[in-house]
Amino acid sequence: MNLVIHLSAVGETCSEVCYNYGLVCERSYFSLINSHGTLSKLAKCSGNMSASGSSSYLFPAVSVESNICFINDNEPMLFSCSGSSSDAEARGSKYRRLCPCRSYKKHQVALPN
């Protein structure tokens, strides 16, 4: 396994974050990093919450306003490399996402899962 974890900027997708580091987002790795312990190591969380519902595809993430860290507790199939907090921002929430990246070989083809 070749896992590298990066924290996104607000509104940035994990695909964009990983690409900026010369990597690709690996959706199957979200389950490995979806924990309060992993999130707390990269973001200085003021508290932890588990969440499900309309924004859970953004998690694991940290709220910019409250500095509370959220993990995706009930919707593991909703992990998304392409989701961004732009939709959540429209509802008044801003998140920085925890992104699972991996290296790849040039011209490597990956099938979506």
Secondary structure, 3 states (H helix, E strand, C coil): CCCEEEECCCCCCHHHHHHHCCCEECHHHHHHHCCHHHHHHHCCCCEEEEECCCCHHHCCEEECCCCEEEEECCCHHHCCCCCCCHHHHHCCCCEEEEEEEECCCCCCCCCCC
